[in-house]
Amino acid sequence: AAVTLASQRLALPAVAAQMAMFGLGASLPLLLIGSLSRTALSRTRLLLRVVSERGRQFLGAMLVLLGLLILTRLDRIVEVWLINLSPTWLTTLTTRF
């Protein structure tokens, strides 16, 4: 409605006030969500740091293990074991092309 009135150059002060109220109404929830998320993030920052460090250590250990399996060619035994465990439709799907 405000854009229509503004394009017709009717009641420009009222249009400006209406647009200002719309802008305020649209920005306040965003500001509130932003400030609340910052507070929540600061509370959980320590937990996120610990989880991140443990995850990094776990992934590093998995990469070392995978490298050792490849070097000793034991990865092929694990691959055959996993193929035997997987359903036939999955094996067919992954080896079709």
Backbone as XML, in Angstrom:
<?xml version="1.0"?>
<chain id="A" units="angstrom">
  <residue number="1" name="ALA">
    <atom name="N" x="0.829" y="-1.191" z="0.000"/>
    <atom name="CA" x="0.000" y="0.000" z="0.000"/>
    <atom name="C" x="0.868" y="1.247" z="0.000"/>
  </residue>
  <residue number="2" name="ALA">
    <atom name="N" x="1.953" y="1.230" z="0.773"/>
    <atom name="CA" x="2.819" y="2.402" z="0.847"/>
    <atom name="C" x="3.514" y="2.650" z="-0.481"/>
  </residue>
  <residue number="3" name="VAL">
    <atom name="N" x="3.912" y="1.616" z="-1.147"/>
    <atom name="CA" x="4.579" y="1.771" z="-2.447"/>
    <atom name="C" x="3.600" y="2.322" z="-3.476"/>
  </residue>
  <residue number="4" name="THR">
    <atom name="N" x="2.375" y="1.853" z="-3.436"/>
    <atom name="CA" x="1.358" y="2.352" z="-4.367"/>
    <atom name="C" x="1.097" y="3.837" z="-4.142"/>
  </residue>
  <residue number="5" name="LEU">
    <atom name="N" x="0.946" y="4.220" z="-2.872"/>
    <atom name="CA" x="0.731" y="5.633" z="-2.561"/>
    <atom name="C" x="1.948" y="6.477" z="-2.945"/>
  </residue>
  <residue number="6" name="ALA">
    <atom name="N" x="3.126" y="5.948" z="-2.717"/>
    <atom name="CA" x="4.333" y="6.693" z="-3.060"/>
    <atom name="C" x="4.463" y="6.862" z="-4.566"/>
  </residue>
  <residue number="7" name="SER">
    <atom name="N" x="4.085" y="5.834" z="-5.339"/>
    <atom name="CA" x="4.188" y="5.954" z="-6.794"/>
    <atom name="C" x="3.184" y="6.962" z="-7.348"/>
  </residue>
  <residue number="8" name="GLN">
    <atom name="N" x="2.092" y="7.162" z="-6.639"/>
    <atom name="CA" x="1.095" y="8.140" z="-7.053"/>
    <atom name="C" x="1.370" y="9.521" z="-6.453"/>
  </residue>
  <residue number="9" name="ARG">
    <atom name="N" x="2.414" y="9.617" z="-5.653"/>
    <atom name="CA" x="2.810" y="10.855" z="-4.973"/>
    <atom name="C" x="1.676" y="11.417" z="-4.115"/>
  </residue>
  <residue number="10" name="LEU">
    <atom name="N" x="0.972" y="10.508" z="-3.443"/>
    <atom name="CA" x="-0.109" y="10.902" z="-2.550"/>
    <atom name="C" x="0.322" y="10.662" z="-1.102"/>
  </residue>
  <residue number="11" name="ALA">
    <atom name="N" x="0.071" y="11.611" z="-0.238"/>
    <atom name="CA" x="0.314" y="11.491" z="1.203"/>
    <atom name="C" x="1.733" y="11.014" z="1.492"/>
  </residue>
  <residue number="12" name="LEU">
    <atom name="N" x="2.718" y="11.698" z="0.949"/>
    <atom name="CA" x="4.104" y="11.276" z="1.107"/>
    <atom name="C" x="4.569" y="11.218" z="2.565"/>
  </residue>
  <residue number="13" name="PRO">
    <atom name="N" x="4.204" y="12.152" z="3.446"/>
    <atom name="CA" x="4.617" y="12.005" z="4.848"/>
    <atom name="C" x="4.039" y="10.738" z="5.495"/>
  </residue>
  <residue number="14" name="ALA">
    <atom name="N" x="2.790" y="10.419" z="5.187"/>
    <atom name="CA" x="2.184" y="9.198" z="5.734"/>
    <atom name="C" x="2.863" y="7.954" z="5.159"/>
  </residue>
  <residue number="15" name="VAL">
    <atom name="N" x="3.230" y="8.015" z="3.882"/>
    <atom name="CA" x="3.921" y="6.892" z="3.249"/>
    <atom name="C" x="5.281" y="6.690" z="3.906"/>
  </residue>
  <residue number="16" name="ALA">
    <atom name="N" x="6.004" y="7.769" z="4.156"/>
    <atom name="CA" x="7.314" y="7.672" z="4.796"/>
    <atom name="C" x="7.184" y="7.079" z="6.196"/>
  </residue>
  <residue number="17" name="ALA">
    <atom name="N" x="6.174" y="7.514" z="6.935"/>
    <atom name="CA" x="5.966" y="6.968" z="8.281"/>
    <atom name="C" x="5.617" y="5.483" z="8.222"/>
  </residue>
  <residue number="18" name="GLN">
    <atom name="N" x="4.792" y="5.109" z="7.262"/>
    <atom name="CA" x="4.401" y="3.712" z="7.132"/>
    <atom name="C" x="5.606" y="2.844" z="6.764"/>
  </residue>
  <residue number="19" name="MET">
    <atom name="N" x="6.446" y="3.326" z="5.861"/>
    <atom name="CA" x="7.641" y="2.572" z="5.481"/>
    <atom name="C" x="8.619" y="2.470" z="6.643"/>
  </residue>
  <residue number="20" name="ALA">
    <atom name="N" x="8.733" y="3.533" z="7.432"/>
    <atom name="CA" x="9.616" y="3.499" z="8.603"/>
    <atom name="C" x="9.119" y="2.477" z="9.621"/>
  </residue>
  <residue number="21" name="MET">
    <atom name="N" x="7.825" y="2.424" z="9.855"/>
    <atom name="CA" x="7.260" y="1.444" z="10.786"/>
    <atom name="C" x="7.442" y="0.019" z="10.268"/>
  </residue>
  <residue number="22" name="PHE">
    <atom name="N" x="7.284" y="-0.151" z="8.957"/>
    <atom name="CA" x="7.507" y="-1.470" z="8.372"/>
    <atom name="C" x="8.964" y="-1.899" z="8.568"/>
  </residue>
  <residue number="23" name="GLY">
    <atom name="N" x="9.883" y="-0.981" z="8.302"/>
    <atom name="CA" x="11.302" y="-1.290" z="8.476"/>
    <atom name="C" x="11.634" y="-1.631" z="9.915"/>
  </residue>
  <residue number="24" name="LEU">
    <atom name="N" x="11.056" y="-0.887" z="10.838"/>
    <atom name="CA" x="11.282" y="-1.147" z="12.258"/>
    <atom name="C" x="10.701" y="-2.505" z="12.647"/>
  </residue>
  <residue number="25" name="GLY">
    <atom name="N" x="9.517" y="-2.782" z="12.191"/>
    <atom name="CA" x="8.879" y="-4.070" z="12.501"/>
    <atom name="C" x="9.612" y="-5.253" z="11.898"/>
  </residue>
  <residue number="26" name="ALA">
    <atom name="N" x="10.213" y="-5.053" z="10.737"/>
    <atom name="CA" x="10.957" y="-6.142" z="10.099"/>
    <atom name="C" x="12.326" y="-6.335" z="10.733"/>
  </residue>
  <residue number="27" name="SER">
    <atom name="N" x="12.934" y="-5.269" z="11.225"/>
    <atom name="CA" x="14.293" y="-5.379" z="11.755"/>
    <atom name="C" x="14.343" y="-5.814" z="13.214"/>
  </residue>
  <residue number="28" name="LEU">
    <atom name="N" x="13.348" y="-5.485" z="14.006"/>
    <atom name="CA" x="13.390" y="-5.835" z="15.426"/>
    <atom name="C" x="13.456" y="-7.346" z="15.677"/>
  </residue>
  <residue number="29" name="PRO">
    <atom name="N" x="12.649" y="-8.161" z="15.025"/>
    <atom name="CA" x="12.799" y="-9.610" z="15.251"/>
    <atom name="C" x="14.169" y="-10.131" z="14.837"/>
  </residue>
  <residue number="30" name="LEU">
    <atom name="N" x="14.710" y="-9.608" z="13.761"/>
    <atom name="CA" x="16.038" y="-10.046" z="13.324"/>
    <atom name="C" x="17.111" y="-9.661" z="14.336"/>
  </residue>
  <residue number="31" name="LEU">
    <atom name="N" x="17.024" y="-8.450" z="14.868"/>
    <atom name="CA" x="17.972" y="-8.026" z="15.892"/>
    <atom name="C" x="17.843" y="-8.874" z="17.154"/>
  </residue>
  <residue number="32" name="LEU">
    <atom name="N" x="16.627" y="-9.189" z="17.544"/>
    <atom name="CA" x="16.387" y="-10.014" z="18.718"/>
    <atom name="C" x="16.956" y="-11.418" z="18.519"/>
  </residue>
  <residue number="33" name="ILE">
    <atom name="N" x="16.693" y="-12.025" z="17.389"/>
    <atom name="CA" x="17.225" y="-13.360" z="17.104"/>
    <atom name="C" x="18.749" y="-13.335" z="17.073"/>
  </residue>
  <residue number="34" name="GLY">
    <atom name="N" x="19.319" y="-12.297" z="16.478"/>
    <atom name="CA" x="20.773" y="-12.195" z="16.425"/>
    <atom name="C" x="21.396" y="-12.071" z="17.794"/>
  </residue>
  <residue number="35" name="SER">
    <atom name="N" x="20.813" y="-11.262" z="18.660"/>
    <atom name="CA" x="21.398" y="-11.091" z="19.989"/>
    <atom name="C" x="21.206" y="-12.342" z="20.837"/>
  </residue>
  <residue number="36" name="LEU">
    <atom name="N" x="20.069" y="-13.018" z="20.714"/>
    <atom name="CA" x="19.853" y="-14.247" z="21.476"/>
    <atom name="C" x="20.773" y="-15.366" z="21.004"/>
  </residue>
  <residue number="37" name="SER">
    <atom name="N" x="20.996" y="-15.447" z="19.698"/>
    <atom name="CA" x="21.880" y="-16.496" z="19.197"/>
    <atom name="C" x="23.313" y="-16.240" z="19.622"/>
  </residue>
  <residue number="38" name="ARG">
    <atom name="N" x="23.718" y="-14.983" z="19.711"/>
    <atom name="CA" x="25.066" y="-14.669" z="20.183"/>
    <atom name="C" x="25.224" y="-15.089" z="21.640"/>
  </residue>
  <residue number="39" name="THR">
    <atom name="N" x="24.198" y="-14.846" z="22.457"/>
    <atom name="CA" x="24.248" y="-15.241" z="23.862"/>
    <atom name="C" x="24.308" y="-16.759" z="23.995"/>
  </residue>
  <residue number="40" name="ALA">
    <atom name="N" x="23.479" y="-17.454" z="23.245"/>
    <atom name="CA" x="23.472" y="-18.916" z="23.300"/>
    <atom name="C" x="24.798" y="-19.480" z="22.811"/>
  </residue>
  <residue number="41" name="LEU">
    <atom name="N" x="25.365" y="-18.894" z="21.776"/>
    <atom name="CA" x="26.633" y="-19.379" z="21.248"/>
    <atom name="C" x="27.759" y="-19.154" z="22.240"/>
  </residue>
  <residue number="42" name="SER">
    <atom name="N" x="27.756" y="-18.030" z="22.920"/>
    <atom name="CA" x="28.813" y="-17.778" z="23.893"/>
    <atom name="C" x="28.722" y="-18.742" z="25.067"/>
  </residue>
  <residue number="43" name="ARG">
    <atom name="N" x="27.520" y="-19.183" z="25.414"/>
    <atom name="CA" x="27.360" y="-20.167" z="26.490"/>
    <atom name="C" x="27.891" y="-21.531" z="26.094"/>
  </residue>
  <residue number="44" name="THR">
    <atom name="N" x="27.721" y="-21.897" z="24.840"/>
    <atom name="CA" x="28.122" y="-23.233" z="24.400"/>
    <atom name="C" x="29.486" y="-23.244" z="23.707"/>
  </residue>
  <residue number="45" name="ARG">
    <atom name="N" x="30.185" y="-22.126" z="23.716"/>
    <atom name="CA" x="31.469" y="-22.051" z="23.015"/>
    <atom name="C" x="32.478" y="-23.058" z="23.560"/>
  </residue>
  <residue number="46" name="LEU">
    <atom name="N" x="32.558" y="-23.205" z="24.889"/>
    <atom name="CA" x="33.507" y="-24.138" z="25.484"/>
    <atom name="C" x="33.175" y="-25.572" z="25.074"/>
  </residue>
  <residue number="47" name="LEU">
    <atom name="N" x="31.895" y="-25.922" z="25.120"/>
    <atom name="CA" x="31.485" y="-27.263" z="24.711"/>
    <atom name="C" x="31.826" y="-27.512" z="23.247"/>
  </residue>
  <residue number="48" name="LEU">
    <atom name="N" x="31.565" y="-26.536" z="22.400"/>
    <atom name="CA" x="31.889" y="-26.681" z="20.980"/>
    <atom name="C" x="33.388" y="-26.837" z="20.763"/>
  </residue>
  <residue number="49" name="ARG">
    <atom name="N" x="34.180" y="-26.126" z="21.539"/>
    <atom name="CA" x="35.640" y="-26.233" z="21.413"/>
    <atom name="C" x="36.109" y="-27.634" z="21.789"/>
  </residue>
  <residue number="50" name="VAL">
    <atom name="N" x="35.568" y="-28.193" z="22.887"/>
    <atom name="CA" x="35.960" y="-29.532" z="23.331"/>
    <atom name="C" x="35.531" y="-30.575" z="22.303"/>
  </residue>
  <residue number="51" name="VAL">
    <atom name="N" x="34.293" y="-30.482" z="21.824"/>
    <atom name="CA" x="33.804" y="-31.434" z="20.825"/>
    <atom name="C" x="34.635" y="-31.337" z="19.546"/>
  </residue>
  <residue number="52" name="SER">
    <atom name="N" x="34.974" y="-30.136" z="19.154"/>
    <atom name="CA" x="35.775" y="-29.943" z="17.953"/>
    <atom name="C" x="37.154" y="-30.580" z="18.107"/>
  </residue>
  <residue number="53" name="GLU">
    <atom name="N" x="37.785" y="-30.386" z="19.258"/>
    <atom name="CA" x="39.117" y="-30.954" z="19.481"/>
    <atom name="C" x="39.061" y="-32.477" z="19.492"/>
  </residue>
  <residue number="54" name="ARG">
    <atom name="N" x="38.069" y="-33.039" z="20.160"/>
    <atom name="CA" x="37.924" y="-34.502" z="20.191"/>
    <atom name="C" x="37.620" y="-35.048" z="18.786"/>
  </residue>
  <residue number="55" name="GLY">
    <atom name="N" x="36.796" y="-34.348" z="18.054"/>
    <atom name="CA" x="36.484" y="-34.775" z="16.693"/>
    <atom name="C" x="37.716" y="-34.742" z="15.806"/>
  </residue>
  <residue number="56" name="ARG">
    <atom name="N" x="38.538" y="-33.714" z="15.951"/>
    <atom name="CA" x="39.762" y="-33.620" z="15.172"/>
    <atom name="C" x="40.709" y="-34.766" z="15.507"/>
  </residue>
  <residue number="57" name="GLN">
    <atom name="N" x="40.830" y="-35.096" z="16.788"/>
    <atom name="CA" x="41.691" y="-36.207" z="17.201"/>
    <atom name="C" x="41.172" y="-37.534" z="16.652"/>
  </residue>
  <residue number="58" name="PHE">
    <atom name="N" x="39.850" y="-37.724" z="16.725"/>
    <atom name="CA" x="39.248" y="-38.959" z="16.224"/>
    <atom name="C" x="39.487" y="-39.105" z="14.719"/>
  </residue>
  <residue number="59" name="LEU">
    <atom name="N" x="39.246" y="-38.037" z="13.965"/>
    <atom name="CA" x="39.440" y="-38.107" z="12.513"/>
    <atom name="C" x="40.909" y="-38.316" z="12.154"/>
  </residue>
  <residue number="60" name="GLY">
    <atom name="N" x="41.812" y="-37.720" z="12.916"/>
    <atom name="CA" x="43.238" y="-37.947" z="12.687"/>
    <atom name="C" x="43.617" y="-39.401" z="12.913"/>
  </residue>
  <residue number="61" name="ALA">
    <atom name="N" x="43.095" y="-39.987" z="13.988"/>
    <atom name="CA" x="43.372" y="-41.395" z="14.263"/>
    <atom name="C" x="42.794" y="-42.292" z="13.166"/>
  </residue>
  <residue number="62" name="MET">
    <atom name="N" x="41.613" y="-41.951" z="12.673"/>
    <atom name="CA" x="41.012" y="-42.741" z="11.603"/>
    <atom name="C" x="41.838" y="-42.661" z="10.311"/>
  </residue>
  <residue number="63" name="LEU">
    <atom name="N" x="42.403" y="-41.474" z="10.029"/>
    <atom name="CA" x="43.249" y="-41.345" z="8.839"/>
    <atom name="C" x="44.530" y="-42.158" z="8.977"/>
  </residue>
  <residue number="64" name="VAL">
    <atom name="N" x="45.126" y="-42.165" z="10.165"/>
    <atom name="CA" x="46.327" y="-42.981" z="10.397"/>
    <atom name="C" x="45.988" y="-44.455" z="10.242"/>
  </residue>
  <residue number="65" name="LEU">
    <atom name="N" x="44.866" y="-44.879" z="10.820"/>
    <atom name="CA" x="44.446" y="-46.270" z="10.706"/>
    <atom name="C" x="44.194" y="-46.651" z="9.248"/>
  </residue>
  <residue number="66" name="LEU">
    <atom name="N" x="43.524" y="-45.794" z="8.515"/>
    <atom name="CA" x="43.256" y="-46.064" z="7.108"/>
    <atom name="C" x="44.560" y="-46.150" z="6.315"/>
  </residue>
  <residue number="67" name="GLY">
    <atom name="N" x="45.509" y="-45.262" z="6.615"/>
    <atom name="CA" x="46.798" y="-45.316" z="5.937"/>
    <atom name="C" x="47.527" y="-46.622" z="6.217"/>
  </residue>
  <residue number="68" name="LEU">
    <atom name="N" x="47.479" y="-47.071" z="7.467"/>
    <atom name="CA" x="48.122" y="-48.349" z="7.813"/>
    <atom name="C" x="47.436" y="-49.523" z="7.120"/>
  </residue>
  <residue number="69" name="LEU">
    <atom name="N" x="46.112" y="-49.464" z="7.043"/>
    <atom name="CA" x="45.390" y="-50.533" z="6.343"/>
    <atom name="C" x="45.774" y="-50.574" z="4.864"/>
  </residue>
  <residue number="70" name="ILE">
    <atom name="N" x="45.929" y="-49.414" z="4.248"/>
    <atom name="CA" x="46.311" y="-49.373" z="2.832"/>
    <atom name="C" x="47.736" y="-49.864" z="2.643"/>
  </residue>
  <residue number="71" name="LEU">
    <atom name="N" x="48.646" y="-49.440" z="3.514"/>
    <atom name="CA" x="50.049" y="-49.869" z="3.389"/>
    <atom name="C" x="50.211" y="-51.373" z="3.566"/>
  </residue>
  <residue number="72" name="THR">
    <atom name="N" x="49.439" y="-51.963" z="4.442"/>
    <atom name="CA" x="49.545" y="-53.405" z="4.687"/>
    <atom name="C" x="48.596" y="-54.213" z="3.814"/>
  </residue>
  <residue number="73" name="ARG">
    <atom name="N" x="47.844" y="-53.549" z="2.960"/>
    <atom name="CA" x="46.871" y="-54.160" z="2.064"/>
    <atom name="C" x="45.738" y="-54.890" z="2.804"/>
  </residue>
  <residue number="74" name="LEU">
    <atom name="N" x="45.547" y="-54.540" z="4.060"/>
    <atom name="CA" x="44.440" y="-55.110" z="4.815"/>
    <atom name="C" x="43.126" y="-54.418" z="4.473"/>
  </residue>
  <residue number="75" name="ASP">
    <atom name="N" x="43.210" y="-53.295" z="3.773"/>
    <atom name="CA" x="41.989" y="-52.593" z="3.377"/>
    <atom name="C" x="41.129" y="-53.448" z="2.454"/>
  </residue>
  <residue number="76" name="ARG">
    <atom name="N" x="41.774" y="-54.320" z="1.693"/>
    <atom name="CA" x="41.018" y="-55.183" z="0.784"/>
    <atom name="C" x="40.204" y="-56.224" z="1.545"/>
  </residue>
  <residue number="77" name="ILE">
    <atom name="N" x="40.762" y="-56.709" z="2.646"/>
    <atom name="CA" x="40.028" y="-57.668" z="3.478"/>
    <atom name="C" x="38.809" y="-56.986" z="4.103"/>
  </residue>
  <residue number="78" name="VAL">
    <atom name="N" x="39.004" y="-55.761" z="4.584"/>
    <atom name="CA" x="37.896" y="-55.000" z="5.165"/>
    <atom name="C" x="36.848" y="-54.708" z="4.101"/>
  </residue>
  <residue number="79" name="GLU">
    <atom name="N" x="37.293" y="-54.386" z="2.889"/>
    <atom name="CA" x="36.360" y="-54.107" z="1.801"/>
    <atom name="C" x="35.511" y="-55.328" z="1.466"/>
  </residue>
  <residue number="80" name="VAL">
    <atom name="N" x="36.134" y="-56.501" z="1.373"/>
    <atom name="CA" x="35.395" y="-57.733" z="1.079"/>
    <atom name="C" x="34.412" y="-58.028" z="2.202"/>
  </residue>
  <residue number="81" name="TRP">
    <atom name="N" x="34.836" y="-57.833" z="3.446"/>
    <atom name="CA" x="33.966" y="-58.068" z="4.592"/>
    <atom name="C" x="32.744" y="-57.151" z="4.545"/>
  </residue>
  <residue number="82" name="LEU">
    <atom name="N" x="32.976" y="-55.854" z="4.226"/>
    <atom name="CA" x="31.872" y="-54.903" z="4.154"/>
    <atom name="C" x="30.940" y="-55.214" z="2.983"/>
  </residue>
  <residue number="83" name="ILE">
    <atom name="N" x="31.493" y="-55.649" z="1.861"/>
    <atom name="CA" x="30.655" y="-56.012" z="0.713"/>
    <atom name="C" x="29.779" y="-57.214" z="1.057"/>
  </residue>
  <residue number="84" name="ASN">
    <atom name="N" x="30.342" y="-58.175" z="1.771"/>
    <atom name="CA" x="29.548" y="-59.347" z="2.163"/>
    <atom name="C" x="28.445" y="-58.972" z="3.155"/>
  </residue>
  <residue number="85" name="LEU">
    <atom name="N" x="28.660" y="-57.945" z="3.956"/>
    <atom name="CA" x="27.655" y="-57.497" z="4.919"/>
    <atom name="C" x="26.557" y="-56.651" z="4.271"/>
  </residue>
  <residue number="86" name="SER">
    <atom name="N" x="26.886" y="-55.956" z="3.184"/>
    <atom name="CA" x="25.923" y="-55.035" z="2.585"/>
    <atom name="C" x="24.857" y="-55.792" z="1.803"/>
  </residue>
  <residue number="87" name="PRO">
    <atom name="N" x="23.658" y="-55.213" z="1.712"/>
    <atom name="CA" x="22.599" y="-55.870" z="0.934"/>
    <atom name="C" x="22.948" y="-55.906" z="-0.552"/>
  </residue>
  <residue number="88" name="THR">
    <atom name="N" x="22.384" y="-56.853" z="-1.250"/>
    <atom name="CA" x="22.680" y="-57.048" z="-2.669"/>
    <atom name="C" x="22.326" y="-55.824" z="-3.494"/>
  </residue>
  <residue number="89" name="TRP">
    <atom name="N" x="21.192" y="-55.187" z="-3.196"/>
    <atom name="CA" x="20.775" y="-54.022" z="-3.979"/>
    <atom name="C" x="21.788" y="-52.886" z="-3.862"/>
  </residue>
  <residue number="90" name="LEU">
    <atom name="N" x="22.422" y="-52.746" z="-2.688"/>
    <atom name="CA" x="23.412" y="-51.680" z="-2.520"/>
    <atom name="C" x="24.686" y="-51.992" z="-3.295"/>
  </residue>
  <residue number="91" name="THR">
    <atom name="N" x="25.110" y="-53.236" z="-3.250"/>
    <atom name="CA" x="26.293" y="-53.633" z="-4.023"/>
    <atom name="C" x="26.052" y="-53.458" z="-5.513"/>
  </residue>
  <residue number="92" name="THR">
    <atom name="N" x="24.864" y="-53.838" z="-5.990"/>
    <atom name="CA" x="24.518" y="-53.681" z="-7.388"/>
    <atom name="C" x="24.490" y="-52.208" z="-7.781"/>
  </residue>
  <residue number="93" name="LEU">
    <atom name="N" x="23.915" y="-51.399" z="-6.917"/>
    <atom name="CA" x="23.819" y="-49.965" z="-7.197"/>
    <atom name="C" x="25.195" y="-49.315" z="-7.297"/>
  </residue>
  <residue number="94" name="THR">
    <atom name="N" x="26.103" y="-49.686" z="-6.404"/>
    <atom name="CA" x="27.415" y="-49.024" z="-6.372"/>
    <atom name="C" x="28.396" y="-49.589" z="-7.379"/>
  </residue>
  <residue number="95" name="THR">
    <atom name="N" x="28.130" y="-50.761" z="-7.933"/>
    <atom name="CA" x="29.059" y="-51.335" z="-8.910"/>
    <atom name="C" x="28.475" y="-51.382" z="-10.312"/>
  </residue>
  <residue number="96" name="ARG">
    <atom name="N" x="27.342" y="-50.751" z="-10.517"/>
    <atom name="CA" x="26.664" y="-50.797" z="-11.817"/>
    <atom name="C" x="27.480" y="-50.101" z="-12.897"/>
  </residue>
  <residue number="97" name="PHE">
    <atom name="N" x="28.085" y="-48.967" z="-12.610"/>
    <atom name="CA" x="28.754" y="-48.189" z="-13.650"/>
    <atom name="C" x="30.230" y="-48.311" z="-13.542"/>
  </residue>
</chain>
